[in-house]
Amino acid sequence: SQQGEEDPQALSIQEGENATMNCSYKTSINNLQWYRQNSGRGLVHLILIRSNEREKHSGRLRVTLDTSKKSSSLLITASRAADTASYFCATDKGDTDKLIFGTGTRLQVFP
Amino acid sequence: DAGVIQSPRHEVTEMGQEVTLRCKPISGHNSLFWYRQTMMRGLELLIYFNNNVPIDDSGMPEDRFSAKMPNASFSTLKIQPSEPRDSAVYFCASSLGSGRTEAFFGQGTRLTVV
């Protein structure tokens, strides 16, 4: 069964706007990661945030983690058409390296 | 490194036939994962190996599915006999392991069972 649920399921925005995706999970975690998947391709790792961190930045990406609410958000600032993809959160529990993925958000950025 | 390599990229087979999917993880990675992706069920973890040993196969749907990792550089996922509902994209991924869980994915095998 999937650990995480993401919302929205789909998001459409214009280039230059910010995109925010949310992930909720069910059990305690060690790390939470975000991945990107272009159509027909494998997933690509974007960023990892540890359970003792609250916020992390990487380029135009900003990730927050609230362990009390068991939720995370991914913000993509100044979006580009090339950001069009599906975005997934994934969690691991720390006792194993098993990585469980959420349901994903499909992002469409219009030029 | 060339990344995680999966073969074949596409497979079309008839119901009842045996299907074998192959994966070469990144050299030095100790954890290997097989995932299945469908529109209905999303990305499901089928089985997870660590140091070539199956650690968790609770996601394997039925006895028709089996996976092996005979050495650190090769893994297979076999479906016998295949059924139309097995049609999906199957991904292999690897990570360093031991708490270093950033996963690297292959390009996937798109399986169609007719």
Backbone of each chain as ProteinMPNN parsed JSONL, in Angstrom:
{"seq_chain_A": "SQQGEEDPQALSIQEGENATMNCSYKTSINNLQWYRQNSGRGLVHLILIRSNEREKHSGRLRVTLDTSKKSSSLLITASRAADTASYFCATDKGDTDKLIFGTGTRLQVFP", "coords_chain_A": {"N_chain_A": [[0.848, -1.191, 0.0], [0.357, 2.317, -0.538], [2.337, 4.802, 0.972], [2.149, 7.558, 0.933], [-0.009, 10.327, 0.177], [-0.816, 12.613, -2.329], [-1.634, 15.988, -3.032], [-2.545, 18.76, -5.114], [-4.116, 16.311, -7.349], [-3.728, 17.023, -9.928], [-2.337, 19.874, -11.549], [-2.443, 22.968, -13.091], [-0.682, 25.626, -14.454], [0.561, 28.91, -15.373], [3.592, 29.785, -17.071], [6.149, 31.161, -15.056], [4.614, 31.457, -12.806], [4.213, 30.26, -9.399], [4.364, 26.876, -8.226], [2.755, 24.714, -6.046], [2.872, 21.717, -4.319], [1.487, 19.154, -2.301], [2.113, 16.679, 0.201], [1.0, 13.983, 2.087], [1.583, 11.67, 4.708], [1.591, 8.459, 6.44], [2.869, 7.063, 8.565], [5.584, 7.229, 11.0], [8.661, 8.655, 9.863], [11.982, 8.509, 8.416], [13.332, 9.885, 6.388], [12.153, 12.169, 3.881], [11.5, 12.342, 0.481], [11.515, 13.981, -2.706], [10.559, 13.355, -6.041], [10.776, 13.541, -9.596], [8.995, 12.838, -12.585], [9.168, 12.594, -15.924], [7.064, 12.214, -18.775], [6.809, 8.883, -19.743], [9.294, 8.189, -18.793], [11.838, 7.214, -16.363], [11.839, 7.805, -12.767], [13.279, 10.718, -11.278], [15.464, 11.811, -8.807], [14.921, 14.641, -6.751], [15.159, 16.125, -4.298], [15.986, 15.715, -0.841], [14.731, 15.571, 2.435], [15.393, 15.465, 5.839], [13.973, 13.928, 8.786], [14.42, 15.532, 10.976], [14.663, 18.025, 9.982], [13.191, 21.103, 8.858], [12.883, 22.715, 6.669], [14.078, 22.994, 3.329], [16.178, 23.985, 0.64], [16.729, 23.997, -2.879], [18.006, 25.312, -5.565], [15.38, 26.403, -7.548], [13.601, 25.051, -6.023], [11.734, 24.476, -3.084], [11.347, 22.819, -0.119], [9.236, 21.817, 2.5], [8.748, 20.356, 5.722], [6.555, 18.95, 7.988], [6.474, 17.199, 10.668], [4.721, 16.784, 12.736], [2.246, 17.03, 11.615], [2.498, 15.158, 9.741], [3.164, 15.788, 7.042], [4.272, 17.253, 3.935], [5.504, 19.798, 1.746], [6.121, 20.788, -1.618], [7.521, 23.389, -3.275], [7.75, 24.984, -6.319], [9.357, 27.591, -7.687], [8.85, 30.365, -9.905], [7.994, 28.957, -12.322], [8.646, 26.933, -15.239], [7.991, 25.935, -18.629], [9.338, 23.588, -19.039], [9.21, 22.377, -16.596], [7.015, 20.837, -16.574], [5.65, 17.834, -15.637], [5.267, 14.79, -13.69], [5.136, 14.747, -10.157], [6.421, 13.202, -7.309], [6.216, 12.268, -3.886], [8.258, 10.502, -1.535], [8.851, 8.173, 1.05], [10.95, 6.92, 3.679], [11.398, 4.67, 6.397], [13.506, 4.309, 8.058], [14.238, 2.028, 9.512], [14.603, 0.274, 7.551], [15.787, 0.373, 4.126], [13.693, 0.673, 2.518], [11.62, 2.277, 0.182], [8.798, 4.132, -0.149], [6.323, 5.313, -2.31], [4.245, 8.185, -2.975], [1.053, 9.156, -4.391], [1.337, 11.012, -6.405], [1.541, 14.156, -8.233], [0.348, 15.679, -11.089], [1.832, 18.059, -12.974], [1.263, 20.76, -15.083], [2.712, 23.151, -17.013], [2.052, 26.002, -18.683], [3.275, 27.721, -21.521]], "CA_chain_A": [[0.0, 0.0, 0.0], [1.142, 3.522, -0.648], [2.524, 5.532, 2.214], [1.831, 8.974, 0.822], [-1.028, 10.819, -0.74], [-0.471, 13.96, -2.722], [-2.653, 16.829, -3.632], [-3.638, 18.199, -5.897], [-3.746, 15.258, -8.283], [-3.263, 17.698, -11.138], [-2.166, 21.313, -11.349], [-2.092, 23.666, -14.329], [-0.312, 27.019, -14.188], [1.284, 29.61, -16.433], [5.019, 30.03, -16.84], [6.434, 32.277, -14.167], [3.885, 31.289, -11.546], [4.737, 29.249, -8.469], [3.569, 25.645, -8.109], [2.868, 24.085, -4.73], [2.305, 20.373, -4.212], [1.491, 18.689, -0.924], [2.214, 15.24, 0.42], [0.727, 13.53, 3.451], [1.997, 10.28, 4.903], [0.815, 7.837, 7.518], [3.641, 6.593, 9.719], [6.81, 7.996, 11.241], [9.621, 8.508, 8.771], [13.347, 8.947, 8.606], [13.558, 10.895, 5.357], [11.136, 12.33, 2.848], [12.152, 12.759, -0.764], [10.671, 14.336, -3.85], [11.035, 12.883, -7.333], [10.1, 14.041, -10.79], [8.895, 11.857, -13.663], [8.689, 13.047, -17.227], [6.232, 11.202, -19.425], [7.507, 7.763, -20.367], [10.658, 8.042, -18.282], [11.978, 6.836, -14.967], [11.809, 8.9, -11.794], [14.558, 11.369, -11.004], [15.5, 12.395, -7.468], [15.05, 16.094, -6.711], [15.597, 16.686, -3.029], [15.72, 14.899, 0.338], [14.675, 16.307, 3.689], [15.415, 14.528, 6.956], [12.858, 14.133, 9.726], [14.745, 16.585, 11.939], [14.731, 19.297, 9.254], [11.871, 21.685, 8.623], [12.842, 23.349, 5.364], [15.288, 22.81, 2.542], [16.11, 24.651, -0.654], [17.656, 23.576, -3.933], [17.655, 26.087, -6.76], [14.012, 26.934, -7.504], [12.788, 24.152, -5.214], [11.709, 24.647, -1.637], [10.595, 21.734, 0.513], [9.002, 21.93, 3.933], [8.32, 19.122, 6.365], [5.908, 19.102, 9.291], [6.308, 15.823, 11.148], [3.56, 16.697, 13.626], [1.078, 16.853, 10.746], [2.831, 14.13, 8.76], [2.954, 16.37, 5.727], [5.372, 17.965, 3.305], [5.119, 20.514, 0.537], [7.164, 21.115, -2.594], [7.246, 24.642, -3.989], [8.607, 25.298, -7.464], [9.176, 29.011, -7.964], [9.097, 30.845, -11.272], [7.928, 27.731, -13.11], [8.941, 26.959, -16.674], [7.304, 24.879, -19.373], [10.122, 22.361, -18.869], [8.878, 21.766, -15.313], [5.874, 19.955, -16.791], [6.019, 16.47, -15.264], [4.608, 14.332, -12.474], [6.007, 14.88, -8.997], [6.082, 12.208, -6.297], [6.962, 12.217, -2.636], [8.607, 9.143, -1.132], [9.301, 8.147, 2.438], [11.546, 5.715, 4.237], [11.13, 4.65, 7.829], [14.747, 4.306, 8.828], [14.668, 0.694, 9.921], [15.064, -0.359, 6.322], [15.959, 1.339, 3.046], [12.498, 0.589, 1.669], [11.138, 3.597, -0.216], [7.392, 4.047, -0.565], [5.952, 6.513, -3.047], [2.887, 8.704, -2.952], [0.22, 9.011, -5.589], [1.843, 11.906, -7.435], [0.828, 15.329, -8.746], [0.704, 15.999, -12.491], [1.978, 19.501, -13.155], [1.322, 21.256, -16.454], [3.077, 24.558, -17.056], [1.782, 26.531, -20.029], [4.146, 28.85, -21.886]], "C_chain_A": [[0.883, 1.241, 0.0], [1.2, 4.216, 0.697], [1.973, 6.939, 2.102], [0.701, 9.258, -0.145], [-0.674, 12.253, -1.066], [-1.675, 14.711, -3.244], [-2.025, 18.143, -4.062], [-3.181, 17.029, -6.768], [-3.193, 15.86, -9.562], [-3.273, 19.196, -10.898], [-1.735, 21.93, -12.674], [-1.824, 25.126, -14.013], [0.36, 27.61, -15.413], [2.761, 29.734, -16.058], [5.213, 31.259, -15.968], [5.71, 32.199, -12.837], [4.594, 30.254, -10.675], [3.792, 28.051, -8.421], [3.819, 25.035, -6.737], [2.152, 22.744, -4.737], [2.472, 19.896, -2.778], [1.497, 17.173, -0.85], [1.872, 14.949, 1.865], [1.098, 12.064, 3.558], [1.438, 9.764, 6.211], [1.63, 7.491, 8.757], [4.874, 7.455, 9.913], [7.834, 7.678, 10.159], [11.009, 8.908, 9.212], [13.685, 10.092, 7.65], [12.316, 11.004, 4.485], [11.831, 12.893, 1.618], [11.102, 13.159, -1.775], [11.367, 13.91, -5.129], [10.188, 13.497, -8.437], [10.089, 12.933, -11.838], [8.354, 12.534, -14.914], [7.97, 11.879, -17.903], [7.082, 10.126, -20.093], [8.908, 7.522, -19.862], [10.657, 7.537, -16.844], [11.956, 8.054, -14.061], [13.215, 9.425, -11.539], [14.472, 12.055, -9.648], [15.713, 13.907, -7.545], [15.696, 16.571, -5.416], [15.194, 15.741, -1.9], [15.702, 15.795, 1.561], [14.587, 15.292, 4.826], [14.32, 14.885, 7.966], [13.148, 15.22, 10.755], [14.942, 17.962, 11.264], [13.331, 19.806, 8.976], [11.755, 22.29, 7.23], [14.176, 23.121, 4.668], [15.093, 23.443, 1.176], [17.115, 24.006, -1.607], [17.244, 24.29, -5.198], [16.275, 26.703, -6.622], [13.076, 26.061, -6.666], [12.893, 24.51, -3.739], [10.814, 23.557, -1.062], [10.438, 22.046, 1.992], [8.514, 20.585, 4.454], [7.744, 19.448, 7.723], [5.621, 17.697, 9.813], [5.115, 15.688, 12.091], [2.274, 16.489, 12.827], [1.304, 15.751, 9.723], [2.564, 14.648, 7.35], [4.2, 17.113, 5.259], [4.82, 18.738, 2.111], [6.356, 20.779, -0.312], [6.712, 22.367, -3.33], [8.262, 24.787, -5.112], [8.348, 26.757, -7.805], [9.492, 29.322, -9.426], [9.1, 29.684, -12.257], [8.179, 27.985, -14.588], [8.186, 25.824, -17.344], [8.026, 23.539, -19.184], [9.884, 21.687, -17.525], [7.671, 20.835, -15.434], [6.286, 18.507, -16.601], [5.093, 16.029, -14.139], [5.614, 14.37, -11.332], [5.491, 13.943, -7.897], [6.877, 12.468, -5.019], [7.218, 10.745, -2.296], [9.167, 9.185, 0.278], [10.003, 6.834, 2.752], [11.477, 5.823, 5.747], [12.374, 4.558, 8.68], [15.194, 2.946, 9.278], [15.089, -0.151, 8.722], [15.292, 0.744, 5.293], [14.75, 1.362, 2.119], [11.928, 1.974, 1.438], [9.735, 3.442, -0.774], [6.963, 5.378, -1.157], [4.497, 6.892, -2.848], [2.232, 8.579, -4.3], [0.611, 9.963, -6.705], [0.931, 13.067, -7.778], [1.305, 15.58, -10.173], [0.686, 17.508, -12.652], [2.096, 19.827, -14.638], [1.622, 22.746, -16.388], [2.936, 25.042, -18.489], [2.682, 27.716, -20.32], [3.343, 30.134, -22.111]], "O_chain_A": [[2.016, 1.212, 0.481], [0.233, 4.215, 1.459], [1.397, 7.462, 3.056], [0.484, 8.548, -1.127], [-0.279, 13.021, -0.188], [-2.6, 14.136, -3.817], [-1.067, 18.599, -3.438], [-1.981, 16.791, -6.905], [-2.308, 15.29, -10.201], [-4.099, 19.719, -10.15], [-0.78, 21.471, -13.302], [-2.644, 25.789, -13.377], [0.686, 26.902, -16.366], [3.119, 29.78, -14.881], [4.526, 32.268, -16.128], [6.139, 32.803, -11.853], [5.441, 29.49, -11.137], [2.577, 28.196, -8.558], [4.966, 24.864, -6.324], [0.983, 22.647, -5.11], [3.471, 20.193, -2.124], [0.961, 16.483, -1.717], [2.395, 15.597, 2.772], [0.942, 11.306, 2.601], [0.879, 10.526, 7.001], [1.135, 7.611, 9.878], [5.174, 8.315, 9.085], [7.865, 6.574, 9.615], [11.192, 9.557, 10.242], [14.242, 11.116, 8.045], [11.534, 10.061, 4.366], [12.648, 13.809, 1.714], [9.951, 12.73, -1.706], [12.577, 14.072, -5.29], [9.048, 13.91, -8.226], [11.055, 12.181, -11.966], [7.211, 12.99, -14.942], [8.246, 10.713, -17.624], [7.961, 10.424, -20.902], [9.645, 6.726, -20.445], [9.612, 7.448, -16.199], [12.042, 9.191, -14.525], [14.197, 8.684, -11.578], [13.524, 12.791, -9.373], [16.562, 14.394, -8.293], [16.665, 17.331, -5.438], [14.181, 15.05, -1.995], [16.552, 16.673, 1.711], [13.783, 14.361, 4.767], [13.815, 16.008, 7.983], [12.22, 15.774, 11.345], [15.34, 18.929, 11.913], [12.39, 19.02, 8.87], [10.661, 22.372, 6.673], [15.235, 23.061, 5.292], [13.993, 23.44, 0.624], [18.183, 23.543, -1.207], [16.255, 23.925, -5.834], [16.023, 27.449, -5.676], [11.874, 26.322, -6.615], [13.97, 24.803, -3.219], [9.665, 23.398, -1.474], [11.38, 22.483, 2.653], [7.94, 19.786, 3.714], [8.372, 20.144, 8.52], [4.626, 17.081, 9.43], [4.557, 14.599, 12.232], [1.334, 15.853, 13.302], [0.414, 15.44, 8.93], [1.837, 14.031, 6.572], [5.046, 17.534, 6.047], [3.792, 18.37, 1.541], [7.463, 20.966, 0.192], [5.64, 22.389, -3.935], [9.471, 24.721, -4.889], [7.231, 27.118, -8.174], [10.282, 28.64, -10.078], [10.092, 29.452, -12.948], [7.96, 29.079, -15.108], [7.788, 24.862, -16.687], [7.392, 22.483, -19.172], [10.307, 20.548, -17.325], [7.347, 20.12, -14.485], [7.16, 18.004, -17.306], [4.242, 16.795, -13.688], [6.793, 14.066, -11.515], [4.297, 13.901, -7.6], [8.051, 12.837, -5.063], [6.476, 9.861, -2.724], [9.873, 10.123, 0.65], [9.699, 5.788, 2.178], [11.495, 6.918, 6.308], [12.306, 4.713, 9.899], [16.393, 2.705, 9.421], [15.816, -1.137, 8.848], [15.021, 1.915, 5.56], [14.78, 1.993, 1.063], [11.769, 2.755, 2.377], [9.512, 2.718, -1.743], [7.208, 6.437, -0.579], [3.639, 6.048, -2.59], [2.775, 7.979, -5.227], [0.243, 9.732, -7.857], [-0.289, 12.981, -7.635], [2.504, 15.68, -10.433], [-0.35, 18.15, -12.486], [2.915, 19.251, -15.354], [0.875, 23.511, -15.779], [3.614, 24.554, -19.394], [2.842, 28.608, -19.486], [3.919, 31.175, -22.424]]}, "seq_chain_B": "DAGVIQSPRHEVTEMGQEVTLRCKPISGHNSLFWYRQTMMRGLELLIYFNNNVPIDDSGMPEDRFSAKMPNASFSTLKIQPSEPRDSAVYFCASSLGSGRTEAFFGQGTRLTVV", "coords_chain_B": {"N_chain_B": [[29.202, 6.214, -14.552], [26.64, 4.269, -16.149], [24.148, 4.407, -15.118], [21.074, 2.95, -13.885], [20.219, 0.077, -15.591], [17.761, -1.267, -17.588], [16.182, -4.036, -19.179], [13.936, -5.8, -21.37], [13.092, -2.658, -23.074], [10.535, -2.502, -24.002], [7.919, -4.872, -23.985], [5.874, -7.176, -25.461], [3.566, -9.647, -24.997], [1.854, -12.806, -25.117], [-0.984, -13.82, -23.242], [-0.398, -16.099, -20.634], [2.172, -16.709, -21.28], [5.641, -16.827, -20.265], [7.389, -14.163, -18.749], [10.346, -12.311, -18.532], [11.986, -9.834, -16.864], [14.77, -7.646, -16.771], [17.504, -6.277, -14.847], [20.177, -4.09, -14.25], [21.841, -2.814, -11.646], [23.247, 0.299, -10.344], [26.73, 0.307, -10.023], [28.112, -0.562, -6.923], [25.933, 0.123, -5.446], [23.86, -1.033, -2.866], [21.228, -1.619, -2.372], [18.285, -2.72, -3.988], [15.389, -2.243, -5.906], [12.207, -3.28, -7.102], [9.583, -1.86, -8.846], [6.14, -1.362, -9.763], [4.166, 0.386, -12.074], [1.043, 1.728, -12.649], [-1.849, 3.335, -14.051], [-4.075, 3.075, -12.452], [-3.209, 2.119, -9.933], [-0.946, 3.468, -9.286], [2.465, 3.886, -8.216], [3.836, 1.038, -7.2], [5.627, -0.74, -4.745], [7.211, -3.713, -5.328], [9.212, -5.607, -4.547], [12.149, -5.698, -2.501], [15.606, -5.713, -2.321], [18.525, -6.203, -0.347], [21.952, -6.125, -0.339], [21.89, -8.3, -2.123], [20.015, -9.976, -1.029], [16.635, -10.878, -0.606], [14.602, -8.671, 1.121], [12.088, -7.646, 1.646], [9.238, -8.793, 0.356], [6.598, -8.286, 0.306], [5.002, -6.857, -1.387], [4.735, -8.253, -3.706], [2.468, -9.418, -5.992], [1.3, -11.979, -6.499], [1.827, -15.568, -6.513], [2.655, -15.968, -9.039], [4.53, -14.157, -9.627], [8.012, -13.698, -9.377], [11.237, -12.921, -8.064], [14.741, -12.498, -8.44], [18.122, -12.125, -7.316], [20.973, -12.835, -8.247], [23.575, -11.905, -8.074], [25.518, -8.954, -7.282], [25.234, -7.299, -9.443], [23.052, -7.824, -11.0], [19.617, -8.433, -11.548], [16.478, -10.121, -11.745], [13.032, -10.066, -12.679], [10.369, -12.135, -12.783], [7.466, -13.256, -14.435], [5.123, -15.702, -14.439], [2.482, -17.781, -15.079], [1.894, -15.106, -17.438], [-0.629, -12.51, -17.272], [-3.284, -10.479, -18.655], [-3.829, -8.389, -16.819], [-1.397, -7.863, -15.739], [-0.182, -6.029, -17.25], [1.738, -3.159, -17.42], [4.073, -0.566, -16.422], [7.233, -1.497, -15.473], [9.584, -0.755, -13.085], [12.986, -0.698, -12.175], [15.083, 0.138, -9.485], [17.917, 1.512, -7.756], [19.85, 2.005, -4.755], [22.313, 3.419, -2.524], [22.019, 2.345, 0.011], [21.905, 1.299, 3.508], [20.748, 3.394, 4.97], [21.181, 5.46, 3.23], [19.145, 6.571, 1.094], [18.458, 7.696, -1.354], [17.132, 7.122, -4.454], [17.901, 5.696, -7.619], [16.551, 5.46, -10.742], [15.815, 3.098, -13.351], [14.942, 3.186, -16.89], [12.661, 1.828, -17.21], [10.456, -0.934, -18.042], [8.042, -1.412, -20.366], [5.358, -3.386, -20.203], [3.135, -5.307, -22.017], [0.469, -7.42, -21.966], [-1.313, -9.522, -23.934]], "CA_chain_B": [[28.323, 5.04, -14.561], [25.548, 4.442, -17.1], [22.886, 4.424, -14.425], [20.379, 1.668, -13.799], [19.889, -0.364, -16.945], [16.696, -2.278, -17.643], [15.861, -4.588, -20.491], [13.833, -4.922, -22.535], [12.336, -1.426, -22.84], [9.139, -2.828, -24.3], [7.669, -6.305, -24.134], [4.485, -7.559, -25.742], [3.517, -11.095, -24.908], [0.506, -13.36, -25.039], [-1.402, -14.354, -21.955], [0.067, -17.452, -20.364], [3.608, -16.818, -21.535], [6.566, -16.378, -19.229], [8.052, -12.891, -19.038], [11.478, -12.03, -17.651], [12.514, -8.471, -16.93], [16.149, -7.652, -16.278], [17.964, -5.014, -14.285], [21.559, -3.955, -13.78], [21.876, -1.619, -10.794], [24.477, 1.086, -10.358], [27.805, -0.368, -9.31], [28.336, -0.049, -5.575], [24.652, 0.253, -4.741], [23.569, -2.26, -2.134], [19.781, -1.856, -2.317], [17.641, -2.767, -5.3], [13.928, -2.236, -5.776], [11.344, -3.43, -8.265], [8.301, -1.168, -8.718], [5.198, -1.465, -10.879], [3.395, 1.622, -12.184], [-0.159, 1.732, -13.476], [-2.691, 4.512, -13.816], [-5.034, 2.812, -11.378], [-2.611, 1.817, -8.639], [0.232, 4.289, -9.048], [3.783, 3.263, -8.155], [3.806, 0.048, -6.12], [6.855, -1.473, -4.477], [6.99, -5.151, -5.397], [10.194, -6.322, -3.751], [13.323, -4.903, -2.157], [16.773, -6.505, -1.976], [19.68, -5.541, 0.225], [23.112, -7.025, -0.476], [21.443, -9.439, -2.929], [19.072, -10.79, -0.261], [15.295, -10.265, -0.567], [14.281, -8.214, 2.47], [10.648, -7.445, 1.774], [8.527, -9.12, -0.89], [5.177, -8.209, 0.629], [4.286, -6.233, -2.49], [4.597, -9.169, -4.854], [1.022, -9.635, -6.0], [0.874, -13.382, -6.48], [2.903, -16.539, -6.73], [3.084, -15.922, -10.439], [5.653, -13.236, -9.667], [9.187, -14.071, -8.604], [12.387, -12.068, -8.337], [16.015, -13.03, -7.982], [19.296, -11.267, -7.453], [22.055, -13.804, -8.075], [24.803, -11.202, -7.722], [25.315, -7.524, -7.019], [25.083, -6.514, -10.667], [21.996, -8.333, -11.871], [18.383, -8.905, -10.929], [15.387, -10.429, -12.676], [11.657, -10.182, -12.215], [9.736, -13.089, -13.694], [6.022, -13.464, -14.31], [4.8, -16.954, -15.088], [2.162, -17.288, -16.405], [1.477, -13.708, -17.462], [-2.048, -12.231, -17.488], [-3.481, -9.097, -19.144], [-3.787, -7.4, -15.731], [-0.003, -7.582, -15.405], [0.283, -4.949, -18.129], [2.162, -2.024, -16.598], [5.489, -0.243, -16.567], [7.998, -2.037, -14.355], [10.823, -0.012, -12.871], [14.017, -1.131, -11.25], [15.812, 1.267, -8.913], [18.928, 1.107, -6.782], [20.353, 3.053, -3.87], [23.506, 2.991, -1.79], [21.604, 1.538, 1.144], [22.381, 1.645, 4.861], [20.224, 4.708, 5.316], [21.328, 6.388, 2.101], [18.006, 6.022, 0.369], [18.197, 8.338, -2.649], [17.021, 6.039, -5.427], [18.154, 5.972, -9.03], [15.638, 4.601, -11.488], [15.998, 2.787, -14.753], [13.961, 3.783, -17.792], [11.439, 1.053, -17.127], [10.027, -1.874, -19.082], [6.591, -1.352, -20.58], [4.867, -4.735, -20.487], [1.76, -5.454, -22.486], [0.069, -8.816, -22.077], [-2.54, -9.529, -24.741]], "C_chain_B": [[27.131, 5.311, -15.48], [24.202, 4.537, -16.409], [22.298, 3.028, -14.366], [19.901, 1.283, -15.197], [18.855, -1.473, -16.88], [16.533, -2.778, -19.073], [14.764, -5.636, -20.346], [13.122, -3.621, -22.178], [10.842, -1.648, -23.055], [9.026, -4.335, -24.473], [6.193, -6.498, -24.378], [4.448, -9.072, -25.772], [2.068, -11.556, -24.822], [0.244, -13.906, -23.637], [-0.928, -15.796, -21.812], [1.564, -17.638, -20.583], [4.412, -16.347, -20.335], [7.255, -15.093, -19.676], [9.187, -12.707, -18.04], [11.992, -10.626, -17.91], [13.862, -8.449, -16.231], [16.58, -6.273, -15.812], [19.425, -5.123, -13.885], [21.618, -2.69, -12.944], [23.188, -0.859, -10.969], [25.527, 0.369, -9.508], [28.039, 0.28, -7.947], [27.071, 0.179, -4.777], [24.276, -1.079, -4.118], [22.084, -2.59, -2.053], [19.194, -1.793, -3.717], [16.146, -2.957, -5.109], [13.289, -2.535, -7.139], [10.007, -2.766, -7.95], [7.448, -1.454, -9.95], [4.357, -0.192, -10.891], [2.233, 1.438, -13.142], [-0.95, 2.992, -13.156], [-3.571, 4.296, -12.591], [-4.382, 2.739, -10.004], [-1.358, 2.632, -8.333], [1.507, 3.473, -9.043], [3.823, 2.334, -6.938], [5.166, -0.624, -5.971], [6.539, -2.966, -4.47], [7.923, -5.9, -4.461], [11.438, -5.462, -3.59], [14.423, -5.863, -1.714], [17.802, -5.614, -1.279], [20.84, -6.526, 0.224], [22.707, -8.37, -1.087], [20.419, -10.327, -2.228], [17.701, -10.122, -0.283], [14.907, -9.943, 0.868], [12.771, -8.122, 2.669], [10.0, -7.729, 0.43], [7.015, -9.04, -0.678], [4.356, -7.57, -0.487], [4.13, -7.108, -3.716], [3.159, -9.653, -4.888], [0.6, -11.098, -5.869], [2.086, -14.283, -6.672], [3.398, -16.562, -8.169], [4.308, -15.022, -10.604], [6.804, -13.777, -8.815], [10.34, -13.162, -8.996], [13.631, -12.7, -7.743], [17.095, -11.969, -8.127], [20.517, -12.156, -7.212], [23.397, -13.177, -7.729], [24.523, -9.707, -7.658], [25.044, -6.707, -8.274], [23.936, -6.972, -11.546], [20.793, -8.79, -11.06], [17.358, -9.185, -12.024], [14.066, -10.428, -11.946], [10.936, -11.038, -13.237], [8.246, -13.179, -13.388], [5.684, -14.717, -15.116], [3.612, -17.61, -14.394], [1.683, -15.846, -16.361], [-0.023, -13.607, -17.762], [-2.197, -10.783, -17.958], [-3.388, -8.055, -18.038], [-2.375, -7.128, -15.239], [0.564, -6.459, -16.266], [0.533, -3.7, -17.3], [3.561, -1.632, -17.043], [6.196, -0.714, -15.304], [9.329, -1.303, -14.269], [11.714, -0.758, -11.893], [14.731, 0.124, -10.761], [16.861, 0.732, -7.952], [19.342, 2.304, -5.947], [21.57, 2.509, -3.123], [23.157, 2.077, -0.629], [22.198, 2.029, 2.451], [21.995, 3.069, 5.227], [20.376, 5.752, 4.233], [20.333, 5.946, 1.036], [17.677, 6.738, -0.925], [18.246, 7.268, -3.732], [17.249, 6.541, -6.844], [17.351, 4.95, -9.823], [16.159, 4.303, -12.888], [14.882, 3.407, -15.579], [12.656, 2.997, -17.819], [11.263, 0.086, -18.284], [8.517, -1.778, -19.18], [6.134, -2.724, -21.043], [3.416, -4.689, -20.904], [1.486, -6.932, -22.666], [-1.282, -8.855, -22.791], [-3.207, -10.906, -24.703]], "O_chain_B": [[26.665, 6.446, -15.579], [23.191, 4.734, -17.083], [22.941, 2.05, -14.746], [19.259, 2.074, -15.888], [19.047, -2.484, -16.205], [16.723, -2.037, -20.037], [14.67, -6.291, -19.308], [12.597, -3.5, -21.072], [10.004, -1.055, -22.375], [9.911, -4.984, -25.028], [5.358, -6.041, -23.597], [5.218, -9.705, -26.495], [1.173, -10.777, -24.493], [1.15, -14.386, -22.956], [-1.039, -16.601, -22.736], [2.149, -18.617, -20.12], [3.932, -15.575, -19.505], [7.653, -14.957, -20.833], [9.007, -12.922, -16.841], [12.38, -10.28, -19.026], [14.073, -9.139, -15.234], [16.102, -5.249, -16.299], [19.854, -6.101, -13.272], [21.459, -1.593, -13.481], [24.108, -1.316, -11.648], [25.235, -0.11, -8.412], [28.148, 1.501, -7.832], [27.126, 0.403, -3.568], [24.364, -2.124, -4.761], [21.715, -3.713, -1.707], [19.552, -0.934, -4.523], [15.703, -3.73, -4.26], [13.775, -2.096, -8.181], [9.377, -3.058, -6.933], [7.963, -1.746, -11.029], [3.89, 0.258, -9.845], [2.413, 1.043, -14.294], [-0.743, 3.629, -12.123], [-3.785, 5.21, -11.795], [-4.934, 3.237, -9.023], [-0.777, 2.507, -7.256], [1.627, 2.488, -9.771], [3.842, 2.791, -5.795], [5.779, -1.028, -6.959], [5.699, -3.425, -3.696], [7.479, -6.733, -3.671], [11.74, -4.612, -4.428], [14.211, -6.714, -0.85], [17.927, -4.428, -1.585], [20.713, -7.639, 0.733], [23.128, -9.432, -0.627], [19.999, -11.337, -2.791], [17.599, -8.926, -0.01], [14.883, -10.824, 1.728], [12.248, -8.475, 3.726], [10.198, -6.981, -0.528], [6.248, -9.663, -1.412], [3.136, -7.729, -0.524], [3.451, -6.725, -4.669], [2.679, -10.237, -3.916], [-0.375, -11.399, -5.18], [3.197, -13.831, -6.951], [4.454, -17.124, -8.46], [5.03, -15.115, -11.597], [6.604, -14.246, -7.695], [10.408, -12.69, -10.131], [13.588, -13.345, -6.695], [16.995, -11.052, -8.941], [21.032, -12.219, -6.096], [24.262, -13.838, -7.154], [23.414, -9.261, -7.949], [24.663, -5.541, -8.179], [23.842, -6.568, -12.705], [20.931, -9.444, -10.026], [17.375, -8.563, -13.087], [13.987, -10.745, -10.759], [10.897, -10.703, -14.421], [7.831, -13.178, -12.229], [5.929, -14.78, -16.32], [3.719, -17.966, -13.221], [1.125, -15.409, -15.355], [-0.607, -14.478, -18.406], [-1.329, -9.953, -17.689], [-2.917, -6.945, -18.283], [-2.175, -6.247, -14.402], [1.678, -5.994, -16.025], [-0.345, -3.238, -16.57], [4.158, -2.265, -17.914], [5.795, -0.364, -14.194], [10.091, -1.237, -15.233], [11.252, -1.36, -10.924], [14.957, 1.058, -11.53], [16.717, -0.36, -7.403], [19.208, 3.455, -6.363], [21.817, 1.304, -3.096], [23.9, 1.147, -0.316], [22.901, 3.038, 2.495], [22.81, 3.844, 5.727], [19.766, 6.819, 4.307], [20.618, 5.087, 0.202], [16.672, 6.401, -1.552], [19.26, 6.594, -3.911], [16.85, 7.645, -7.213], [17.458, 3.743, -9.605], [16.835, 5.117, -13.517], [13.991, 4.068, -15.046], [11.662, 3.452, -18.386], [11.839, 0.26, -19.358], [7.8, -2.028, -18.211], [6.477, -3.169, -22.138], [2.576, -4.102, -20.222], [2.177, -7.617, -23.42], [-2.267, -8.292, -22.312], [-4.252, -11.103, -25.324]]}, "name": "protein", "num_of_chains": 2, "seq": "SQQGEEDPQALSIQEGENATMNCSYKTSINNLQWYRQNSGRGLVHLILIRSNEREKHSGRLRVTLDTSKKSSSLLITASRAADTASYFCATDKGDTDKLIFGTGTRLQVFPDAGVIQSPRHEVTEMGQEVTLRCKPISGHNSLFWYRQTMMRGLELLIYFNNNVPIDDSGMPEDRFSAKMPNASFSTLKIQPSEPRDSAVYFCASSLGSGRTEAFFGQGTRLTVV"}
